[in-house]
């Protein structure tokens, strides 16, 4: 019994037909039938029942299917590991993630890297964008995701995703899918400090252009604390679309797109232009690009289409853009 026979057997069971399995495996049906006869003879068991509708596994065949799938999965995993070693994909990397991105990206990034890059140890550091960018410059991070980074000498900045900003609050709030900057200034807000908050800076600039001032009631360095303040009706806040949509899923928090003017933030991948490029660095960057690409569309069609949202608000949310070449 070898891996080839197991792969043939599983495909026959999945297809329910020798003819279909032979087509999918790109081999002649007589050769496939011969391989299965040899397998049954070797095991001393009838593995397949042939009938007018095709084939199905016997009791012994069902046991073999389960075991064969486990073996084939293990073989595939081993091949991936061997290929990663052959490509030089091994080493250690440290990646920075802002809190609002870490909320959904961190776990999936670790899962994907563990599966696809088993010999690359990826460490994650969560902090605000300005801090993370500084650590890339100092060599403490290999790369980071950051909001609205400026083009700085010595840094490579790759924009990946743009999201509109949303006003989030609990309790009573004006009806409608959108809210103006002028209306937002009427609410006490919990936001990150001016020195480190890209979102706060952009909102304050939009308000200042209209001769009004944003009501910052609480300065927080933690997104988790901001969420709790909003959930307990102690303050409102302003967050990117992806985070706002997840907060709105429970129904106790409403989220409205900020207009007049619309304000957006761009998430970019930042790395050092002076650091030698490595295969592991490129591989992790590609996984991050893929995750953001996969996330951009599902997040638009998720909870933001729930009770308080209309077709118009979902269409507005589609200003989220993938920015891949």
N, C-alpha and C positions, 0 to 999 in steps of 0.2 A: 504494500500500500504506500503510495507516495502523494505528494502535495497535488500533483496534476490530477490524479484520480479523484481526490477529495473535491477539488475545484469543479471537475466535470459532474460529479455526483450532486453537489449542491445546486449547480446550475440546472440540472435536469429536474430536480424537485421544485425549484423556484419557477421554472417554465411550465412544469406539468406536462412536458412533451419532449420526446427525443428529437423530433424534427426541429422544434423551436430552439431547443438547447444547442443543437448542432449549428444552426444558423448564427446564434449569438456567439458561440465559441469559434466560429469560422473553421470548422472541421467537418469531415464527411460523417454522415450518420452511421454507416457501418463501423467506422473506427470508434465512434463514441459507444455504440452498443457492445463492441468487443472489449473496450476498456471496462465497462460495467460488469460484463460477465466475468472477467478476470478478477475484479474486485470482490464479487460475490463468492467466487471459488476460493479466493484467498481467505476470506472471513468465514466461509462455511455458512453463510446466511443469505436468505433471499432479502434483498434490500428494496426492490421496487415491484409494485403490482401494476401490470399492464391491463388496460381495459379500453373500451370503445372511446372514452373521453380523453385518454392519454395515459399518464402514469401517476402513481402516488406512492409515498414511502410505506413500507411495512412497519411493524412495531420496531423491528431492529433498525430499519432505515431511518426512522424518526430519531432514534438515539444517536445514530451516526451523523445525521444532519447537525444536531446540536454540537457534538464534539468536533465535527469538521469545521463549523463556523468559528469555534474558539481557536482551533489550530490555524486557520487561514488568517484570522485577525492578528494572532501572535506573529505569524510569518510576515505579514504586511508591516507591522510595527517594527520588527527587527530590520527589515529592508530599509525603512525610513531612517532608522538610526544609523545604519551602515552608510547610507547615502549622505547623511548630514556630516558624518565623520570624513568621508571622502572629499566633501566640498569644503572642508575646513571650518564648518559651522560649530565651533565650540569656543567657550570663553565666558566672560562676565560683562554684563552691561547694566547701567543704572539709568532709568527713565523717569522723567518728571511728569506729573499729571496734575492739572488744576482740580480743585474739589468738585466743581460742577461736571467735569468730564470723568473724573474718577468714579463718580456715582454710578455710571453704567459701563465704563470701559475697563476698569481695572481687573475685575474678575474674569472677563472674557479674554483679555489680553494674556493673563497668566495661563488660562486654560489653553489658548491657541498656541502659545509659545512652548508650553510643556509638551503638547502633542506633536508640533511640527519641528521644534528645535530642542530636542531632549538634552543636548549637550551644551546649550547656552543658558546660563543662569541669569535671569532678568530680575533685577531689584527695582521696586517702585518707590518713588518719593512723592508725597502729596504736599503741595503748598501753592501759594498764589503765584500768578504768572510772572510778575516782576522778579520775585525771588528765584523762581526756577530758571529764568533766562540768565540771571546773574551767575547761578551755579554752573550753567553750561559754559559761560565765559571763563569761569575760574577752573573749569575742568573737573568739577565735582559730579557733574552729570554728563552722560554721553549724548543725550538728546532730551528734549522735552516737548510736550504739547503746551501751547500757550495762547491766550487770547490777544489778538491784535498786536503782535510784536512788530516793532519798527525795524526797518532794514538797517542793521548795524554792522559796521566793519568787523570782520572776523566771524560773523554768524551766517549760516545758511537758513533762510526762512522759506518754507514751502506751504502756502495757504491750502487748506484741505476742505474746510466746511464753513459756510456762513449761515448764521441763524438770526432771525428777528428777535428783539427783546419783548418780553411779556410782563405785564403787571399782575402779580399774584396777591390774593387777599382771601380772608375768610369772613364769614358773616355777611352783612348787607353790603352791597356794592352796586354801582350804576348798571342798568341793564345794557345789553348789547355785547357784540363780539370784540369791539375795539374801544380804546380809551386814549384820549389825547394827553400829551405831555402836561398841558395846563391842568387837566383833571388829576393827573397823577400827583402833582405837587400839593394837592389838598389832603393827602394821606400821610401819616407818619410812617416812615420807611426804615427798615433795618437793612443796612448795606455795609459793604467792606469799606475800610478807611480810604480817604481820598488818595493817599500816597500809593496804595497798592491796587485800587479797584478800577479796572478798565471800564467795566459797565457803569459804575458810578460816575466816572469822569465824563463818559459820553452822554449820560442822561443830564448831568448838571450843565454841560455845554449847550445841549438842546434847550434847556429851560432858560439859561442865561440869554440865549439869542432872542427869547421872547420877553425878556425883562422880568422874569419870575425866578423864584428860588425854590429848590427842592427841600422838602422837610425831612431831614435825616434825623430820626429820633434815636436810633441805636447804631453804633459802629461796631461791627463784629468781624473777626478774622476767620470765622468758622461758618461754612454753609449749613452744617447740621444745626447750629444754634439759630441761624436765620430761619430755617424751616420751622423749628419749634416755636419761634416767636409768631410766625404767620399762622401756624396751626392753632395756637392758643389765643388768636385774635389780639395779640399785643402789638402787632405791627404788620405792615404789608411789605412787599419787596419787589424787585425787578430782576428777572432771570432770563437766560436764553430759552428759546422755544423747547428744546429737548427736556430740560429740567422742569420747566413750567408744566409741560404736558403730563409728566409723570406725577407731579404733585396734584394735578387736577383729577387724577383717576379716582380718588376716593370719594369725590363729590362734595367734601366739606370745604374745599378750596377752589376758587374760581381763577381763571387765567384769561387775560385779555391782551390782545396785541396792541402795542403802543403805536399810535399814529400821530400825525401833525406835530413833528415829523416821525416817520418810521425810523427806528434805530436798530442797527444790526451789529453783530460782532463776528469776527472771523477767527476760527481756531486754526493754528498753523503748527507745523512740525519744525522745530528749531534745533539745529546742531551746529557744531563748531566747524568753520571752514578751514581751520588750522589743524584739525585732528585728522590723522590718516584714516582713509575710508577702509572698513573691514567688511568681510562677508557677513559676519553675525549682525553688525550694525545695519547693513542693507536689508537683511532678512527680517529683522524686527520692524524696521521702518515699513517694509512692504506689508507686514501683518497689520500694522496700525492703519495704513492707507486702506486696506481691505475692510477692516472693522468699521472705519468711518464711512466708507462707501456703502457697506451693508446697512449701517444704522440710519443713514440719512433719509431713506425712503420709508422703512417700517415705522420710524418714530413719527412721521407726518401722519400716518394713517392709524395711529393708535388712539389713546384716550382722548386726544383733543377733539375727536369727533363725538364725544359722549354728550351727556344731557345739555350742558350749557353752550354747546358749539354747533354752528350751522355749516352749511356747505361753503358759505362765503368765508368763514374763519379758517376752514381747512384749506381753501384756495389761497388765502393770504399766507398761511403757514408754509405753502409750497415755495416761498422765497428762500427756504433752506436750499442751498445749492452744493452739489459736489463740484470740486474745483480741480479735478484731476485732468492731466493732459491727455 
